[in-house]
Amino acid sequence: MKERTIADVLTEAQPYMKKYTGKTIVVKYGGNAMIDERLKDAVMEDIILLNMLGIKTVLVHGGGPDINKLLKQIGKEAKFVNGLRYTDEETMEVVQMVLAGRVNKDLVARLCARNGKAIGLCGVDAGMIRCEKHAEQDLGLVGDIVDVNTFPVEQALNSGLIPVVATIGADSEGRTYNINADTAAAALAIALGACKLVSLTDIPGLLMDKDDESTLIHEVKISNVPKLVAQGVISGGMLPKIACCVDSIAKGVKEAVIIDGRKEHAILLEMFSDLGNGTLFY
């Protein structure tokens, strides 16, 4: 990169650094960025840079592909109902082992290997995410969040650490539940008073035509979401993701963005450039 270009990039990024420094953001990490090693490394580098800049960053992760892989190894078929994983007792054991164990500790190790200061947590720790059985339909041990205790995350953030949160919760009797990662990330963002919720996906963002990536909608005011749902622009798997964005904005989060996690350094492109990345909800 030529010197002039470097100067331009730094000049463009400067006001955004000022905007976010000292603030809290929540990053929901999932999709292809959790599978592709090159993209995984780029996400870790982005998170560490945010932390170095004084931006309090919480990384909330799923782990669907790893859960499916282990289920297949034990001869159990993954079952989904309306896009949500049906979680029976045996599946819950796998979910807990994979999310709070392998995936969570792998991410912590990757961050620490790059001189990041990360700590692994799950929703059960210190009663962080209290939930009850999902009521609308029978999904087995899938939980709805009823309360978020931010103490363990705030303690980590105030110590300069990067909390890496696995989305498992527990009810008042100590029974564990599988929690949708988008839902957990939004709930944490709201409870922490975060200024931004960033969700990595496998598409550019919200598309006017789901089959044409050139039809990306760059910004959406949440009051316009019902109209987009009625038009069929928001449908299928995007419905719960965007519902989480809308809920977080309605409850005090300033911005929520769905970005293309297939791009290297997608988080930095969104946060520190005029161009941005994905669809911003406000």
KESEZA-895280 format. One record per residue (C-alpha): residue number from 1; chain; x negated, y, z. Coordinates in Angstrom, 1 decimal. Example, Ala and Ser with C-alpha at 12.3 -4.5 7.8 and 13.67 -1.06 7.14 Angstrom:
<site nr="1" kette="A" xx="-12.3" yy="-4.5" zz="7.8"/>
<site nr="2" kette="A" xx="-13.7" yy="-1.1" zz="7.1"/>
***
This chain:
<site nr="1" kette="A" xx="0.0" yy="0.0" zz="0.0"/>
<site nr="2" kette="A" xx="-1.4" yy="3.4" zz="-1.0"/>
<site nr="3" kette="A" xx="-2.0" yy="6.0" zz="1.8"/>
<site nr="4" kette="A" xx="0.8" yy="8.3" zz="0.6"/>
<site nr="5" kette="A" xx="3.2" yy="5.4" zz="0.6"/>
<site nr="6" kette="A" xx="2.2" yy="4.4" zz="4.2"/>
<site nr="7" kette="A" xx="2.7" yy="8.0" zz="5.3"/>
<site nr="8" kette="A" xx="6.1" yy="8.1" zz="3.7"/>
<site nr="9" kette="A" xx="7.2" yy="4.9" zz="5.4"/>
<site nr="10" kette="A" xx="6.0" yy="6.2" zz="8.8"/>
<site nr="11" kette="A" xx="7.7" yy="9.5" zz="8.3"/>
<site nr="12" kette="A" xx="11.0" yy="7.9" zz="7.4"/>
<site nr="13" kette="A" xx="10.8" yy="5.5" zz="10.4"/>
<site nr="14" kette="A" xx="9.9" yy="8.2" zz="13.0"/>
<site nr="15" kette="A" xx="13.4" yy="9.6" zz="13.7"/>
<site nr="16" kette="A" xx="14.8" yy="6.0" zz="14.0"/>
<site nr="17" kette="A" xx="12.1" yy="5.1" zz="16.5"/>
<site nr="18" kette="A" xx="13.0" yy="8.1" zz="18.5"/>
<site nr="19" kette="A" xx="16.7" yy="7.2" zz="18.3"/>
<site nr="20" kette="A" xx="16.2" yy="3.6" zz="19.6"/>
<site nr="21" kette="A" xx="13.3" yy="3.9" zz="22.0"/>
<site nr="22" kette="A" xx="14.5" yy="3.3" zz="25.6"/>
<site nr="23" kette="A" xx="17.8" yy="1.9" zz="24.4"/>
<site nr="24" kette="A" xx="19.1" yy="-1.7" zz="24.4"/>
<site nr="25" kette="A" xx="19.9" yy="-3.6" zz="21.3"/>
<site nr="26" kette="A" xx="21.2" yy="-7.2" zz="21.0"/>
<site nr="27" kette="A" xx="20.2" yy="-9.4" zz="18.0"/>
<site nr="28" kette="A" xx="22.2" yy="-12.4" zz="17.2"/>
<site nr="29" kette="A" xx="19.9" yy="-14.9" zz="15.5"/>
<site nr="30" kette="A" xx="21.2" yy="-17.6" zz="13.3"/>
<site nr="31" kette="A" xx="21.6" yy="-18.9" zz="9.7"/>
<site nr="32" kette="A" xx="18.7" yy="-19.6" zz="7.3"/>
<site nr="33" kette="A" xx="16.4" yy="-17.3" zz="9.3"/>
<site nr="34" kette="A" xx="16.3" yy="-20.1" zz="11.9"/>
<site nr="35" kette="A" xx="15.4" yy="-22.8" zz="9.4"/>
<site nr="36" kette="A" xx="12.9" yy="-21.2" zz="7.0"/>
<site nr="37" kette="A" xx="9.5" yy="-21.0" zz="8.7"/>
<site nr="38" kette="A" xx="8.5" yy="-17.8" zz="6.8"/>
<site nr="39" kette="A" xx="11.7" yy="-16.0" zz="7.8"/>
<site nr="40" kette="A" xx="11.4" yy="-17.3" zz="11.4"/>
<site nr="41" kette="A" xx="7.9" yy="-15.8" zz="11.7"/>
<site nr="42" kette="A" xx="9.2" yy="-12.5" zz="10.3"/>
<site nr="43" kette="A" xx="12.0" yy="-12.3" zz="12.8"/>
<site nr="44" kette="A" xx="9.6" yy="-13.0" zz="15.7"/>
<site nr="45" kette="A" xx="7.3" yy="-10.2" zz="14.5"/>
<site nr="46" kette="A" xx="10.2" yy="-7.8" zz="14.2"/>
<site nr="47" kette="A" xx="11.4" yy="-8.6" zz="17.7"/>
<site nr="48" kette="A" xx="7.9" yy="-8.1" zz="19.2"/>
<site nr="49" kette="A" xx="7.5" yy="-4.8" zz="17.4"/>
<site nr="50" kette="A" xx="10.8" yy="-3.5" zz="18.7"/>
<site nr="51" kette="A" xx="9.6" yy="-4.5" zz="22.2"/>
<site nr="52" kette="A" xx="6.3" yy="-2.7" zz="21.7"/>
<site nr="53" kette="A" xx="8.1" yy="0.4" zz="20.7"/>
<site nr="54" kette="A" xx="10.0" yy="0.5" zz="24.0"/>
<site nr="55" kette="A" xx="13.3" yy="-0.8" zz="22.5"/>
<site nr="56" kette="A" xx="14.9" yy="-3.2" zz="25.0"/>
<site nr="57" kette="A" xx="15.7" yy="-6.2" zz="22.8"/>
<site nr="58" kette="A" xx="17.9" yy="-9.2" zz="23.7"/>
<site nr="59" kette="A" xx="17.7" yy="-12.2" zz="21.3"/>
<site nr="60" kette="A" xx="20.8" yy="-14.3" zz="21.3"/>
<site nr="61" kette="A" xx="20.6" yy="-17.5" zz="19.3"/>
<site nr="62" kette="A" xx="22.6" yy="-20.4" zz="18.0"/>
<site nr="63" kette="A" xx="21.2" yy="-23.7" zz="16.7"/>
<site nr="64" kette="A" xx="23.8" yy="-25.4" zz="14.5"/>
<site nr="65" kette="A" xx="21.4" yy="-27.1" zz="12.1"/>
<site nr="66" kette="A" xx="19.3" yy="-28.6" zz="15.0"/>
<site nr="67" kette="A" xx="22.5" yy="-29.8" zz="16.7"/>
<site nr="68" kette="A" xx="23.7" yy="-31.4" zz="13.5"/>
<site nr="69" kette="A" xx="20.3" yy="-33.1" zz="13.0"/>
<site nr="70" kette="A" xx="20.3" yy="-34.7" zz="16.5"/>
<site nr="71" kette="A" xx="24.0" yy="-35.7" zz="16.2"/>
<site nr="72" kette="A" xx="23.1" yy="-37.5" zz="12.9"/>
<site nr="73" kette="A" xx="20.1" yy="-39.2" zz="14.6"/>
<site nr="74" kette="A" xx="22.4" yy="-40.7" zz="17.3"/>
<site nr="75" kette="A" xx="25.0" yy="-41.7" zz="14.7"/>
<site nr="76" kette="A" xx="27.6" yy="-39.1" zz="15.6"/>
<site nr="77" kette="A" xx="29.5" yy="-37.1" zz="13.1"/>
<site nr="78" kette="A" xx="29.7" yy="-33.3" zz="13.5"/>
<site nr="79" kette="A" xx="33.3" yy="-32.1" zz="13.6"/>
<site nr="80" kette="A" xx="34.6" yy="-28.6" zz="13.0"/>
<site nr="81" kette="A" xx="38.0" yy="-27.0" zz="13.5"/>
<site nr="82" kette="A" xx="38.6" yy="-23.7" zz="11.6"/>
<site nr="83" kette="A" xx="34.8" yy="-23.1" zz="11.5"/>
<site nr="84" kette="A" xx="34.2" yy="-23.8" zz="15.2"/>
<site nr="85" kette="A" xx="32.4" yy="-26.9" zz="16.4"/>
<site nr="86" kette="A" xx="34.6" yy="-29.5" zz="18.2"/>
<site nr="87" kette="A" xx="32.6" yy="-30.3" zz="21.3"/>
<site nr="88" kette="A" xx="33.4" yy="-33.5" zz="23.2"/>
<site nr="89" kette="A" xx="31.4" yy="-34.7" zz="26.2"/>
<site nr="90" kette="A" xx="28.7" yy="-36.4" zz="24.1"/>
<site nr="91" kette="A" xx="28.4" yy="-33.5" zz="21.7"/>
<site nr="92" kette="A" xx="28.2" yy="-31.1" zz="24.7"/>
<site nr="93" kette="A" xx="25.2" yy="-33.1" zz="26.0"/>
<site nr="94" kette="A" xx="23.5" yy="-32.6" zz="22.7"/>
<site nr="95" kette="A" xx="24.4" yy="-28.9" zz="22.5"/>
<site nr="96" kette="A" xx="22.9" yy="-28.3" zz="25.9"/>
<site nr="97" kette="A" xx="19.7" yy="-30.2" zz="25.2"/>
<site nr="98" kette="A" xx="19.2" yy="-28.5" zz="21.8"/>
<site nr="99" kette="A" xx="20.2" yy="-24.9" zz="22.7"/>
<site nr="100" kette="A" xx="18.9" yy="-24.5" zz="26.2"/>
<site nr="101" kette="A" xx="16.0" yy="-26.9" zz="25.5"/>
<site nr="102" kette="A" xx="14.3" yy="-27.3" zz="22.2"/>
<site nr="103" kette="A" xx="15.5" yy="-24.2" zz="20.3"/>
<site nr="104" kette="A" xx="15.3" yy="-21.8" zz="23.2"/>
<site nr="105" kette="A" xx="11.8" yy="-22.9" zz="24.3"/>
<site nr="106" kette="A" xx="10.5" yy="-23.0" zz="20.7"/>
<site nr="107" kette="A" xx="11.6" yy="-19.4" zz="20.2"/>
<site nr="108" kette="A" xx="10.0" yy="-18.3" zz="23.5"/>
<site nr="109" kette="A" xx="6.8" yy="-20.1" zz="22.5"/>
<site nr="110" kette="A" xx="6.7" yy="-18.5" zz="19.1"/>
<site nr="111" kette="A" xx="7.1" yy="-15.0" zz="20.6"/>
<site nr="112" kette="A" xx="4.5" yy="-15.6" zz="23.3"/>
<site nr="113" kette="A" xx="2.0" yy="-17.0" zz="20.7"/>
<site nr="114" kette="A" xx="2.2" yy="-13.6" zz="19.0"/>
<site nr="115" kette="A" xx="1.5" yy="-11.8" zz="22.3"/>
<site nr="116" kette="A" xx="5.1" yy="-11.2" zz="22.9"/>
<site nr="117" kette="A" xx="6.4" yy="-11.3" zz="26.5"/>
<site nr="118" kette="A" xx="9.5" yy="-13.6" zz="26.3"/>
<site nr="119" kette="A" xx="11.6" yy="-15.5" zz="28.8"/>
<site nr="120" kette="A" xx="14.1" yy="-18.2" zz="28.0"/>
<site nr="121" kette="A" xx="17.6" yy="-18.0" zz="29.5"/>
<site nr="122" kette="A" xx="21.0" yy="-19.5" zz="29.0"/>
<site nr="123" kette="A" xx="24.4" yy="-18.4" zz="30.0"/>
<site nr="124" kette="A" xx="24.4" yy="-20.7" zz="33.0"/>
<site nr="125" kette="A" xx="21.4" yy="-19.0" zz="34.6"/>
<site nr="126" kette="A" xx="22.5" yy="-16.8" zz="37.5"/>
<site nr="127" kette="A" xx="26.1" yy="-17.1" zz="36.3"/>
<site nr="128" kette="A" xx="25.3" yy="-14.9" zz="33.3"/>
<site nr="129" kette="A" xx="28.2" yy="-16.1" zz="31.1"/>
<site nr="130" kette="A" xx="31.3" yy="-17.4" zz="33.0"/>
<site nr="131" kette="A" xx="33.9" yy="-19.0" zz="30.8"/>
<site nr="132" kette="A" xx="37.0" yy="-21.1" zz="30.7"/>
<site nr="133" kette="A" xx="38.2" yy="-23.7" zz="28.2"/>
<site nr="134" kette="A" xx="39.3" yy="-22.3" zz="24.9"/>
<site nr="135" kette="A" xx="43.1" yy="-22.0" zz="25.0"/>
<site nr="136" kette="A" xx="44.3" yy="-21.3" zz="21.5"/>
<site nr="137" kette="A" xx="43.5" yy="-24.8" zz="20.1"/>
<site nr="138" kette="A" xx="41.9" yy="-28.0" zz="21.3"/>
<site nr="139" kette="A" xx="38.2" yy="-27.7" zz="20.6"/>
<site nr="140" kette="A" xx="37.0" yy="-29.8" zz="23.5"/>
<site nr="141" kette="A" xx="34.3" yy="-28.2" zz="25.6"/>
<site nr="142" kette="A" xx="34.3" yy="-24.9" zz="23.8"/>
<site nr="143" kette="A" xx="34.6" yy="-21.9" zz="26.1"/>
<site nr="144" kette="A" xx="36.1" yy="-18.4" zz="26.1"/>
<site nr="145" kette="A" xx="34.1" yy="-15.8" zz="27.9"/>
<site nr="146" kette="A" xx="35.8" yy="-14.3" zz="30.9"/>
<site nr="147" kette="A" xx="32.9" yy="-12.5" zz="32.6"/>
<site nr="148" kette="A" xx="29.3" yy="-11.5" zz="31.9"/>
<site nr="149" kette="A" xx="26.8" yy="-11.0" zz="34.7"/>
<site nr="150" kette="A" xx="24.0" yy="-8.9" zz="33.2"/>
<site nr="151" kette="A" xx="21.7" yy="-9.1" zz="36.2"/>
<site nr="152" kette="A" xx="19.2" yy="-11.7" zz="34.8"/>
<site nr="153" kette="A" xx="19.0" yy="-10.0" zz="31.4"/>
<site nr="154" kette="A" xx="18.5" yy="-6.6" zz="33.0"/>
<site nr="155" kette="A" xx="15.8" yy="-7.9" zz="35.3"/>
<site nr="156" kette="A" xx="14.0" yy="-9.3" zz="32.3"/>
<site nr="157" kette="A" xx="14.3" yy="-6.1" zz="30.3"/>
<site nr="158" kette="A" xx="13.3" yy="-3.9" zz="33.1"/>
<site nr="159" kette="A" xx="10.1" yy="-6.0" zz="33.5"/>
<site nr="160" kette="A" xx="9.2" yy="-5.5" zz="29.8"/>
<site nr="161" kette="A" xx="10.3" yy="-9.0" zz="28.9"/>
<site nr="162" kette="A" xx="12.2" yy="-10.2" zz="25.8"/>
<site nr="163" kette="A" xx="15.2" yy="-12.3" zz="27.0"/>
<site nr="164" kette="A" xx="16.0" yy="-15.2" zz="24.7"/>
<site nr="165" kette="A" xx="19.5" yy="-16.3" zz="25.4"/>
<site nr="166" kette="A" xx="21.0" yy="-19.7" zz="24.6"/>
<site nr="167" kette="A" xx="24.8" yy="-19.6" zz="24.3"/>
<site nr="168" kette="A" xx="26.0" yy="-22.0" zz="26.9"/>
<site nr="169" kette="A" xx="28.4" yy="-20.9" zz="29.7"/>
<site nr="170" kette="A" xx="29.9" yy="-22.5" zz="32.8"/>
<site nr="171" kette="A" xx="33.3" yy="-22.2" zz="34.5"/>
<site nr="172" kette="A" xx="33.9" yy="-21.5" zz="38.2"/>
<site nr="173" kette="A" xx="33.5" yy="-25.2" zz="39.0"/>
<site nr="174" kette="A" xx="30.1" yy="-25.5" zz="37.2"/>
<site nr="175" kette="A" xx="31.3" yy="-27.3" zz="34.1"/>
<site nr="176" kette="A" xx="29.3" yy="-26.3" zz="31.0"/>
<site nr="177" kette="A" xx="30.8" yy="-25.1" zz="27.7"/>
<site nr="178" kette="A" xx="29.6" yy="-24.4" zz="24.2"/>
<site nr="179" kette="A" xx="30.0" yy="-20.7" zz="23.4"/>
<site nr="180" kette="A" xx="30.1" yy="-19.3" zz="19.9"/>
<site nr="181" kette="A" xx="26.9" yy="-17.3" zz="19.4"/>
<site nr="182" kette="A" xx="28.5" yy="-14.3" zz="17.7"/>
<site nr="183" kette="A" xx="31.0" yy="-14.1" zz="20.6"/>
<site nr="184" kette="A" xx="28.3" yy="-14.3" zz="23.2"/>
<site nr="185" kette="A" xx="26.1" yy="-11.7" zz="21.5"/>
<site nr="186" kette="A" xx="29.0" yy="-9.2" zz="21.3"/>
<site nr="187" kette="A" xx="30.0" yy="-9.9" zz="25.0"/>
<site nr="188" kette="A" xx="26.4" yy="-9.3" zz="26.1"/>
<site nr="189" kette="A" xx="26.1" yy="-6.1" zz="24.0"/>
<site nr="190" kette="A" xx="29.3" yy="-4.7" zz="25.5"/>
<site nr="191" kette="A" xx="28.3" yy="-5.6" zz="29.1"/>
<site nr="192" kette="A" xx="24.8" yy="-4.2" zz="28.7"/>
<site nr="193" kette="A" xx="26.0" yy="-1.0" zz="27.1"/>
<site nr="194" kette="A" xx="23.8" yy="-1.7" zz="24.1"/>
<site nr="195" kette="A" xx="23.6" yy="0.9" zz="21.4"/>
<site nr="196" kette="A" xx="23.5" yy="-1.6" zz="18.6"/>
<site nr="197" kette="A" xx="24.5" yy="-5.2" zz="17.8"/>
<site nr="198" kette="A" xx="22.6" yy="-6.8" zz="14.9"/>
<site nr="199" kette="A" xx="23.8" yy="-10.1" zz="13.4"/>
<site nr="200" kette="A" xx="21.6" yy="-12.0" zz="11.0"/>
<site nr="201" kette="A" xx="23.5" yy="-14.0" zz="8.3"/>
<site nr="202" kette="A" xx="22.9" yy="-15.8" zz="5.1"/>
<site nr="203" kette="A" xx="24.6" yy="-13.2" zz="2.9"/>
<site nr="204" kette="A" xx="23.8" yy="-9.5" zz="2.2"/>
<site nr="205" kette="A" xx="26.7" yy="-8.4" zz="4.4"/>
<site nr="206" kette="A" xx="30.4" yy="-7.8" zz="3.7"/>
<site nr="207" kette="A" xx="31.1" yy="-8.1" zz="0.0"/>
<site nr="208" kette="A" xx="34.1" yy="-6.7" zz="-1.9"/>
<site nr="209" kette="A" xx="33.9" yy="-9.8" zz="-4.1"/>
<site nr="210" kette="A" xx="32.5" yy="-12.7" zz="-2.1"/>
<site nr="211" kette="A" xx="31.0" yy="-14.2" zz="-5.3"/>
<site nr="212" kette="A" xx="29.1" yy="-11.0" zz="-6.3"/>
<site nr="213" kette="A" xx="26.3" yy="-9.8" zz="-4.1"/>
<site nr="214" kette="A" xx="26.1" yy="-6.5" zz="-5.9"/>
<site nr="215" kette="A" xx="29.5" yy="-5.6" zz="-4.4"/>
<site nr="216" kette="A" xx="28.0" yy="-5.1" zz="-0.9"/>
<site nr="217" kette="A" xx="30.0" yy="-2.7" zz="1.3"/>
<site nr="218" kette="A" xx="27.4" yy="-0.6" zz="3.1"/>
<site nr="219" kette="A" xx="29.6" yy="1.0" zz="5.8"/>
<site nr="220" kette="A" xx="33.0" yy="0.1" zz="7.3"/>
<site nr="221" kette="A" xx="35.0" yy="2.2" zz="9.8"/>
<site nr="222" kette="A" xx="36.6" yy="-0.3" zz="12.2"/>
<site nr="223" kette="A" xx="40.0" yy="1.3" zz="11.6"/>
<site nr="224" kette="A" xx="39.8" yy="0.1" zz="8.0"/>
<site nr="225" kette="A" xx="39.2" yy="-3.6" zz="8.9"/>
<site nr="226" kette="A" xx="42.9" yy="-4.6" zz="9.1"/>
<site nr="227" kette="A" xx="43.3" yy="-3.4" zz="5.5"/>
<site nr="228" kette="A" xx="40.3" yy="-5.3" zz="4.3"/>
<site nr="229" kette="A" xx="41.7" yy="-8.4" zz="6.0"/>
<site nr="230" kette="A" xx="45.1" yy="-7.9" zz="4.3"/>
<site nr="231" kette="A" xx="43.3" yy="-7.6" zz="0.9"/>
<site nr="232" kette="A" xx="41.4" yy="-10.8" zz="1.5"/>
<site nr="233" kette="A" xx="38.0" yy="-9.0" zz="1.4"/>
<site nr="234" kette="A" xx="37.4" yy="-10.3" zz="5.0"/>
<site nr="235" kette="A" xx="38.3" yy="-14.0" zz="5.2"/>
<site nr="236" kette="A" xx="37.0" yy="-17.4" zz="6.2"/>
<site nr="237" kette="A" xx="33.8" yy="-17.4" zz="8.2"/>
<site nr="238" kette="A" xx="33.5" yy="-13.6" zz="8.1"/>
<site nr="239" kette="A" xx="36.7" yy="-13.2" zz="10.2"/>
<site nr="240" kette="A" xx="35.2" yy="-14.2" zz="13.6"/>
<site nr="241" kette="A" xx="31.9" yy="-12.4" zz="12.9"/>
<site nr="242" kette="A" xx="33.6" yy="-9.1" zz="12.0"/>
<site nr="243" kette="A" xx="36.1" yy="-9.5" zz="14.8"/>
<site nr="244" kette="A" xx="33.0" yy="-9.5" zz="17.2"/>
<site nr="245" kette="A" xx="31.7" yy="-6.4" zz="15.5"/>
<site nr="246" kette="A" xx="35.0" yy="-4.6" zz="15.9"/>
<site nr="247" kette="A" xx="35.4" yy="-5.7" zz="19.5"/>
<site nr="248" kette="A" xx="31.9" yy="-4.5" zz="20.4"/>
<site nr="249" kette="A" xx="32.5" yy="-1.1" zz="18.8"/>
<site nr="250" kette="A" xx="35.9" yy="-0.7" zz="20.4"/>
<site nr="251" kette="A" xx="34.3" yy="-1.3" zz="23.8"/>
<site nr="252" kette="A" xx="31.5" yy="1.1" zz="23.6"/>
<site nr="253" kette="A" xx="28.7" yy="-0.3" zz="21.4"/>
<site nr="254" kette="A" xx="27.8" yy="2.6" zz="19.0"/>
<site nr="255" kette="A" xx="26.9" yy="0.4" zz="16.0"/>
<site nr="256" kette="A" xx="27.3" yy="-3.2" zz="14.9"/>
<site nr="257" kette="A" xx="25.7" yy="-4.5" zz="11.7"/>
<site nr="258" kette="A" xx="25.7" yy="-7.7" zz="9.7"/>
<site nr="259" kette="A" xx="22.4" yy="-8.0" zz="7.8"/>
<site nr="260" kette="A" xx="20.9" yy="-10.3" zz="5.3"/>
<site nr="261" kette="A" xx="18.7" yy="-12.7" zz="7.3"/>
<site nr="262" kette="A" xx="17.2" yy="-14.2" zz="4.1"/>
<site nr="263" kette="A" xx="15.1" yy="-11.0" zz="3.7"/>
<site nr="264" kette="A" xx="11.7" yy="-10.9" zz="5.4"/>
<site nr="265" kette="A" xx="11.7" yy="-8.2" zz="8.2"/>
<site nr="266" kette="A" xx="15.5" yy="-7.7" zz="7.7"/>
<site nr="267" kette="A" xx="15.7" yy="-6.2" zz="11.2"/>
<site nr="268" kette="A" xx="13.1" yy="-3.6" zz="10.6"/>
<site nr="269" kette="A" xx="14.6" yy="-2.6" zz="7.3"/>
<site nr="270" kette="A" xx="17.9" yy="-2.0" zz="8.9"/>
<site nr="271" kette="A" xx="16.7" yy="-0.1" zz="11.9"/>
<site nr="272" kette="A" xx="13.9" yy="2.0" zz="10.6"/>
<site nr="273" kette="A" xx="14.7" yy="2.9" zz="7.0"/>
<site nr="274" kette="A" xx="17.2" yy="5.2" zz="5.3"/>
<site nr="275" kette="A" xx="18.3" yy="2.4" zz="3.0"/>
<site nr="276" kette="A" xx="19.3" yy="0.1" zz="5.8"/>
<site nr="277" kette="A" xx="20.3" yy="-3.5" zz="5.3"/>
<site nr="278" kette="A" xx="23.7" yy="-5.1" zz="5.3"/>
<site nr="279" kette="A" xx="27.0" yy="-3.7" zz="6.4"/>
<site nr="280" kette="A" xx="27.3" yy="-1.2" zz="9.2"/>
<site nr="281" kette="A" xx="30.4" yy="-1.1" zz="11.3"/>
<site nr="282" kette="A" xx="31.1" yy="2.1" zz="13.3"/>
***
